[in-house]
Amino acid sequence: MHDDRLVDHWWQRPGRPPGRHVLTWHLTFENALQLHRAAEAYQSALAELPLLRPVPPRWLHVTLQAVGFADEVEEGTAEELIDAVRKQLSALPAFTVHFGRPVVHREAATLKVEPAAPVADVLDAVRAGVETVLGPLPERTRPFHPHVSIAYSGGEGESAPYVEALAAVDPGPVEVEITQVSLIRQERLLDPHWFYRWDTVAVAALQG
């Protein structure tokens, strides 16, 4: 269901000034060309509207689990985290997801990832690995609904024009095989970019 209004996604997060990097586990889609083409089709429909700023296909992702600020995680701790998460994920099979129609939420236009259950299993495995190194993580306060943001909101306004523009696009079905999870060193880029970029620190593979 679409939200009625957009708000600015780029509000200042506590302790995260521009240029400060975060270590976090994500699903990333660098080579998912079918997804890239679909995202670009939707983004083209939004190009003449002012608030939703496109995410370059290279930086499409599903957020899973943050580890901490990169400048606070020692190299040895990062290596332990990688080993622990790899061990957890090695017990899970690879799987295929598909992407639903775009939904305009308060801060972004997103594509729902379905089925959600195997992605949730991946998240649980990642969290279990992280907890073996860092101890208990805070409980999740909201249900996990895996999604890919294709455009982030840069201000406030009614969502209806964006919903209408996206509804006119039909790029066809999109499927992607999920075979690994990435530990990334992520940076939040503001003006003039307005997207997230990262370096991949390590990957943890699922069963083939």
C-alpha positions in Angstrom: 0.0 0.0 0.0 1.3 3.4 -0.9 1.8 6.2 1.7 0.0 9.4 1.0 3.0 11.7 1.5 6.7 11.7 1.0 9.2 12.9 3.6 13.0 13.6 3.3 15.0 10.4 3.5 18.3 12.3 4.1 17.7 13.5 7.6 20.8 13.5 9.8 21.3 10.1 11.5 22.9 10.2 15.0 26.6 9.9 14.9 26.8 9.6 11.1 28.2 12.8 9.6 28.9 12.8 5.8 32.0 10.7 5.1 31.7 8.3 8.1 31.5 4.7 7.0 29.4 1.9 8.4 30.0 -1.9 8.2 26.8 -3.7 7.4 25.6 -6.9 5.8 23.5 -6.5 2.6 22.2 -8.3 -0.3 23.8 -6.5 -3.3 22.9 -6.7 -7.0 26.0 -5.6 -9.0 25.4 -8.2 -11.7 21.6 -8.4 -11.7 21.1 -6.9 -15.1 17.4 -7.7 -15.3 16.8 -5.9 -12.0 19.0 -3.0 -13.3 16.8 -2.6 -16.4 13.6 -2.7 -14.4 14.9 -0.1 -12.0 16.0 2.2 -14.8 12.6 1.9 -16.5 10.8 3.0 -13.3 13.4 5.8 -12.7 12.8 7.1 -16.2 9.2 7.5 -15.4 10.1 9.6 -12.4 12.7 11.8 -14.1 10.4 14.9 -14.6 9.2 14.8 -11.0 11.2 16.7 -8.3 11.4 14.6 -5.1 12.4 11.0 -5.8 16.1 10.7 -6.7 17.2 7.6 -8.5 19.5 5.0 -7.0 22.1 4.0 -9.6 21.7 0.3 -10.5 25.2 -0.5 -9.2 24.0 0.5 -5.7 20.7 -1.3 -5.4 20.5 -3.4 -2.3 18.5 -5.1 0.5 19.6 -3.9 3.9 20.1 -6.8 6.4 22.1 -6.1 9.5 24.4 -3.3 10.6 27.6 -4.2 12.5 28.8 -0.7 13.5 30.8 2.3 12.4 33.8 1.1 10.4 36.2 3.2 12.5 35.0 1.4 15.7 35.3 -2.2 14.4 38.9 -3.6 14.7 40.2 -5.7 11.8 40.4 -8.8 14.0 36.8 -8.4 15.0 35.7 -8.0 11.4 37.5 -11.2 10.5 35.7 -13.1 13.3 32.4 -11.7 12.1 33.1 -12.9 8.5 34.0 -16.4 9.7 31.0 -16.6 11.9 28.5 -15.5 9.3 30.0 -17.7 6.7 29.5 -20.7 9.0 25.8 -19.8 9.6 25.0 -19.2 5.9 26.7 -22.3 4.7 23.8 -24.3 6.0 21.2 -22.3 3.9 20.5 -23.1 0.3 20.6 -20.6 -2.5 17.2 -19.4 -3.7 15.5 -17.2 -6.3 13.5 -14.1 -5.6 11.3 -11.9 -7.7 10.4 -8.3 -7.4 6.9 -6.9 -7.2 5.4 -3.6 -8.4 6.9 -0.4 -7.0 5.4 1.0 -3.8 5.8 4.6 -2.7 6.6 4.7 1.0 7.4 7.8 3.1 11.1 8.0 2.2 11.5 6.0 -1.0 10.0 4.1 -3.9 10.7 0.4 -3.3 10.3 -3.0 -4.9 9.1 -5.7 -2.7 11.2 -8.9 -2.6 9.3 -12.1 -2.7 9.2 -14.7 -1.2 10.2 -12.9 2.0 10.7 -16.1 4.0 14.1 -17.2 2.7 15.4 -13.6 2.9 14.3 -13.6 6.6 16.1 -16.9 7.1 19.3 -15.2 5.7 18.8 -12.3 8.1 18.4 -14.7 11.0 21.6 -16.5 10.1 23.5 -13.2 9.7 22.3 -12.0 13.1 23.2 -15.4 14.7 26.7 -15.1 13.3 27.1 -11.5 14.4 25.9 -12.4 17.9 28.5 -15.1 18.3 31.1 -12.4 18.1 29.5 -9.2 19.5 26.9 -10.7 21.9 23.1 -10.2 21.8 21.9 -7.6 19.3 18.9 -5.3 20.0 15.6 -6.9 19.2 14.1 -5.8 15.9 11.3 -3.4 16.6 9.6 -3.7 13.3 8.6 -6.6 11.1 11.2 -7.4 8.4 9.9 -6.7 4.9 12.7 -7.1 2.4 12.7 -4.5 -0.3 15.0 -2.7 -2.8 14.8 1.1 -2.9 14.9 2.4 -6.4 14.6 6.1 -5.5 14.9 8.1 -2.3 12.8 11.1 -1.4 14.6 14.4 -1.1 11.8 16.4 0.4 8.1 16.5 1.4 5.1 16.3 -0.8 2.1 14.3 -2.0 2.9 10.9 -3.3 0.1 10.7 -5.9 2.1 12.0 -8.9 4.8 9.4 -8.2 2.4 6.6 -7.8 0.7 7.5 -11.1 4.0 7.7 -13.0 5.2 4.4 -11.7 1.9 2.7 -12.5 2.4 3.5 -16.2 5.5 1.4 -16.4 5.6 -2.4 -16.9 9.2 -3.8 -17.3 8.0 -7.4 -17.0 8.9 -10.0 -14.4 12.2 -9.8 -12.7 14.0 -12.7 -11.0 17.4 -12.9 -9.3 19.2 -15.8 -7.7 20.5 -15.1 -4.2 23.8 -17.0 -3.7 25.7 -14.8 -1.2 25.5 -12.0 1.3 28.0 -9.1 1.3 29.7 -7.4 4.2 30.2 -3.8 2.9 31.8 -0.6 4.1 29.1 1.8 3.2 29.1 5.6 2.8 26.1 7.9 2.7 26.5 10.4 -0.1 24.6 13.7 0.1 24.4 16.6 -2.4 24.8 16.2 -5.4 24.6 12.4 -5.3 21.9 11.3 -2.8 22.6 7.6 -2.7 24.7 5.0 -0.8 27.9 3.5 -2.1 30.3 1.0 -0.7 33.3 -1.2 -0.9 32.8 -4.9 -0.5 34.8 -6.2 2.4 33.9 -9.9 2.1 31.1 -12.2 0.9 29.5 -15.2 2.7 28.1 -17.8 0.3 25.0 -19.9 0.6 24.9 -23.5 -0.4 25.1 -24.0 -4.1 
